Amino acid sequence: MEYRPFGQTGLEVSAIGLGCWEIGGGYGAIEQAEFERAVGRALDLGINCFDTAEAYGFGASERALAQALGSRRGEALVVTKVGVGYPDKPNYRDSSRERIMASIESSLQSLGTDYVDLYLIHWPDVNVPFEETMRALEDIVQQGKTRFVGVSNFRREQMQECMPLRRIDVSQNGLHLFDRRMEREVFPYCRQENIGVMAYGSLAYGLLTGTLVETSEFDEDDWRSRRGNMGNINLARTLFGPEYFRRNIEATRQLTEIARRHGKNLPQLALRWTSSHPAVSVALVGCRNVAEVEDNVGAVDWTLSEEDRSEIDAVFERLGIDPAPDTWVED
């Protein structure tokens, strides 16, 4: 396993991290027993970063992760998030001091621990002053309930507003072959300020697993079954919407051929691309079983050349896919 500095935290984080959204529900079927075996195998293989959130089943994912880690909690860097999923709040977001203080207690209880390694604001809440949010985060650091804090899905200007109030230790942002928006402004800022970066969605929510075809269908309780009908989340439509899906599947076929020349498969190529970005500390990927964890580890300890990267970019150019359009920016 490769390890990198996690910004200025002093922590060393594995290049591949395990995302735990799936076990919280709303992302197809996954068995707890399989998940527990996958977490154990991930630890065995040197993966030390596990990412969850209050909103992933409102405690379901956190409880599942706690059960899976069990006595091995000390081997893991546990990350959880607060701030989204509240139906009574504008845009379902709430990053108020009251919410943060209540949610950290709930998350610690669900996770069966007295601290988390990293606590993030899941999405920016423009209805609460950043000063209130960042001071609340600093308070829970001082109380020993989290070691470090950060933000997720914040724009550069929002991060710049937060930094004088309380340093952002880590930023979590989407990055995969079909979505490179963060390369414009956010990642250069993170590198400038030595902010650790967690890249999520490395396999484009399943699109880059190599298992989907033009006729693929998703379970009714899987958000991808809506084929991009997710309000202002334009990226979902551009990945899974009926007008784009067939073209995207063709791109994955061509990318698979590039991977094969390295003796790798498509998800390993996609994970290597994300994890080797100079701004990225850890590339997050979901898993459902041990086999997927073992496969994901095949993304480390090899190199994509500049020629490889140019060939990858050429696939998108030929198919007319723009991986960083302004129209994907969500409110």
N, C-alpha and C positions, 0 to 999 in steps of 0.2 A: 504494500500500500504506500502511496505517496502521501506526505504530510506537508502542510504549508503553515506559515504564520497566519493567525486569525486577526488581521489588522494589527493594532497596537495592544491587544489584550494580553499577550504573552502566552496564549494558548496555541498549541499545534493541532490543526484540524485535518482530518483525512480528506483527500481530494474528492472522494465520493461520500455523500451523506445519504441517509435513508429518510425519505419523506413519508409521513404517516397520515396524510389526508385520507387515503383509501379506506383504512380501517375504521374511520369515523362515520362512514356511510355516505350515500349519494354519489358513489363512484364505482358502481358495480358491486359484485359479490366478492367477499374475501372472508376466509375462515380464521378465527382467533388462533386456533392451534397452529395453523400454517404460518400465521404472522409471527407467533412466538418463536417458532423454529427459525424463521427468517432473521429475526432480530438477533438470536443467539449466534447464527452463522455469520451474520454481519460483524459482530464483535470478534468472533474467531478470526475473521479475515482482515481485521484491522480498521474497519469502519467505526469511527467513534462519534459521529455527529448524527443526531436523531431529531427531526423537526416535526413538531405538532402545533396545535393551536386550540384555543378555547372553542372556536367556531367549527372545528371538525367534529360535528356531532355533539357539540356543547358538553364536553367532558368525555365522550365515548372514546375518541382517539387517545386522549391523555391517559385514561384508565387502562386502555389496551396496551399502551406503551409501558406503563408502570408494571403491569403484570408480566409483560415480555422481558423486561430488563431484570426484574426480581432482584436477586442479591448482587447482580453485576452493575447496578446503578453507577457505582464509582468509576466504571470503565467508559462511561458515556458522557458526551457533552449534550445535555438536554436543552432544546430550544422550544419555547412556546410563545404564543402571540395573543394579543388582546385587541379589541377595537372594532370588530365587525359581527354582523348577524343579529342585530337587535331590531325587531320589527317596529318598535315604538319610536325609533330614532330616524332622523333624516338620512336617507341613503343607507340605512341600517348600520350606521357608524357611530361610535361613541368612544372618545379618548379622553373623557373627563377624569379628573382626579378621583372622584367617587367611584367611577367604573374601574379604573386601574387598581385601586386599593381593594375593591371587592373581588375582582377577577383574579388577582394574583393569589389570594387566599384560596379561591375555588380551584385554581389550577394546581397549586401545591397539594391540596387535598386529593385531587384526582390522580396526580402523578405519584402520590405516596412518598413525597420528599419534602425536606424543609427548605430547599433552595432549588432554583434552576440556574443553568449556566448562562443562559441568554434569554432576555425577555424583550419582545419586539412589539411595536405598534403595527398592527396588521395592514391597515390602510390609513392614509391621512384623513383626519376629521377636520374639515374646514370650519366647522361650527364651534370648535373649542380652541382657544388660543394655544399656540404651541408652547408658550411659557408654562401654562398650567400642566400640560402633558409632560414636558421634559422635567419639570421640577418633581412631579409625582414619580417619574422613573428614577430620578436620583434618590428620592426618599426610600424607595424599596431596595436600592443598592445599599444604602446606609443601614437599612434594617436587616441586611443579610439574606434577603429573600431571592435575590438574583445577583450573579457576579458581574454581569455586563448587560447593557441595554442597547437597543437600536430601533430601526424603522424598517418597514417593508412597503414597497410600491410607492415611495415618495419620489417626487421629482427633484431635480437638482436645486431649484430655487427654494423648495420647501426644506430640503436638508440644510441649505445655507442659512435659513432662518433659524433652524433648530440648534445648530452647532454652537453658537455663543451661549446658549442657555444651558446646555449639557452636552458634552461630546457624544456623538453617535459612534459607538464602538463597531457596529456591524450593520450593513444594509442588506436586505433580501430583495432580489429583483428577478423577474423572469428573463431567461436567456436560453434560446435554442435556435437551431438552424432556420426555423421559420419566423423567429422573432428576435431581432437584433436592435430594437429601439434604444436599449440602455447604453449601447456603444457610443451614441451621440454625445450625451452630456453627463449622465449619471456615473458611468464607469470612469471616465477621466477625472471626475471630481473625487470619487472614492480613492483612486490611485494617488491623487494629489494630497489628500488628507490622511492617507494610510488607514482607510476604513475597510474592515474586512467585508467580503462580499459572499453571500450565499446565493447561488444561482438556482432558481427553481424552474420546474417544467422542462428539464433537460431533454426529455423524450417527447416533447410537444403533446403531453397528455395522452400518450399512446400512439400518436401518429407516426412516431419514429421507432416504434418497436418492431416493425416489419411484419406484424401479424394482421394488419388491416388490409382490406381490399375494397374495391368500389362498392360492393354490395354489403359491406359490414353493417350490422345493426347493433345497437347498444341496449342494455336492459332499461326498462321503463324508469327505474329510479336512478339511472346514471345521467348526470347533467349533460353529457355529450349527446344523449338521445334527442335533445332539443335542436340539434343541428345548428347551433349558433344563435338560437333565439334566447339571448340572455341580456336583454335590455341594452345598456350602454357598453357592454363588454364586447367591443368590436372584434377582438382577436378570436374569440370563440367562433364567431360566424366565419371569419376568414380561414380558420382551420377546418371546421366541420360543416359549414354551410353547404347546401346542395350545389351552389354555383361554383364552389371552389374545391370540393372534396376530391373529385375525380382527378383534377390536375395535381393536387397534392400527393395523391397516391402514386401517380406517375413519377413524381419527383423522388419519392422514397425508393421506387424500383431502381432508378438511375444511381441514387446514392448507395444502394446495396452493392452495386457492381464495383464502386470505388472501395467499399469496405472489404470486399472479397479479395482484392489484390493485396491487402495487408493481412489476410488470413483472419479477418474479423467479420462480425455481423453488423447490421445496421445500428442497433442500439449502442454497441460498443463504439462505433464511429461517431455517433451523435454525442455520446458522453465524453469521448476524448476531445471533440471539438469544443464543447462547453467548458470542460475542466481545464483545458490548456489555455483558455483566455487569460491574458496577463493580469486582469483585474480580479479574477475569480479565486476565492479561497477554497470553496467547496461547491461541487455540483450535486444538487439534490435529485434523487430519483426514487419513485415509489416502488414498492415490491409487494408481491402477494405470496411468494414462497421461496424456499431455499435456492431452487434452480435459478430464479431471477437474480438473487443476490450474487451467486457465484458467477453468473454471466456478466453482471455489471462490473465486477472486479476486473474483467478483461479489458476495461477501458483505460487502465493505468499502465504506466511503464512502457509506453511506445510513443512515437512521435508522428505527427502530421506535418509533412513538408509544406513549404510555400506552394509547390506545384500541386499538391493535394488540395490545398485550400482554394487555389484558383480553379481547379477542376470542380470542386464543390460549388463554388459561386457560379460557375458557368451553367450548372444544372438549373439553378434558379433563373438565370438570365434567359436561357432558352425557353423556359416555360412561362416567362412573364410574371414570375413571383417576386414581389418586392418585400423583403423581410423586415423593412423598417419604415413603413409608410406613416405619415402623420395621422392618418385616419384611424389608426389603432389606439391612439392615446385616450385613455378613459378618464373620466372626471373623478 
